[in-house]
Amino acid sequence: MRRIAIAWFVLSAILTPIVVAVIAPTLPPGNATEASSNQVFDDTVLLGIVTPIAVALGVYFAYTLIVFRRRDADPAEEGVATRDNPSIHLPWLVGTIVIVLFLAIFGTVELTDAGAGGGQGPSPAFKLSGNDVMPVQVIAQQWEFTYRYPTYGGVETAHLELPVGRKVELHVTSLDVIHSFWAPKLGVKADANPGVDNVAYVEPEEELSFEIHCSELCGLWHGYMFDTGQVVSGEAFAEWISEQQQVFAPATKVLPKYSTQYFPEPERRGG
């Protein structure tokens, strides 16, 4: 056990900093938004915890397989009898309890601070702080997403554009079958269900283009249900939304009044 402990300590001291400082920060979804940055931070903490555990298991099994393997023994011979070892069980039990309790507290605090980017239903328990939050409705249908801006006259656009540095409240819903709005770089993946308002929050921190996919099998052309959105400066967004209001003014007049949820006809809901 002393040899195993020494090998574990040395390898953990080498590998854990490499995983935490070099590998984890490069993992998706990146740091384009507050939500995605929080997810990268959470993943970094989890990897920092799991690396010494994985090293301990790897060292233990490698050592026992090499040192205690059978050599030229009768295949029918029974192995050496083993007995309970409290000196091993007690540290393992205490260690796992501490780790599980820490992760439970850490996960709760992180969820309370920024949510999970997965949608929290119509009545979010964890909201972004501040009052300057811009609502944007994500409307899924076979086989595209459209986006409605209630604070800009309810105009509905074919592409998603967001201002950098602005807190956004996404209201995700569907007009027909179950879809899922997934924007990996934004750190958002929220289900779109007919008649349901699924709220997710995002705060873009840099200008960029990002991919949007439907991640719920929704019919024949599910694989083609994707788009590219943009995060732009506040000035560029103001100019863009003004242009959209003018271009789509005829359509906006005949659209149903803005609602956070829609109830499609049965035949449409069935796809």
Order of alpha helices (4+ residues) and beta strands (2+ residues): alpha-alpha-alpha-beta-beta-beta-beta-beta-beta-beta-beta-beta-beta-alpha-alpha-alpha
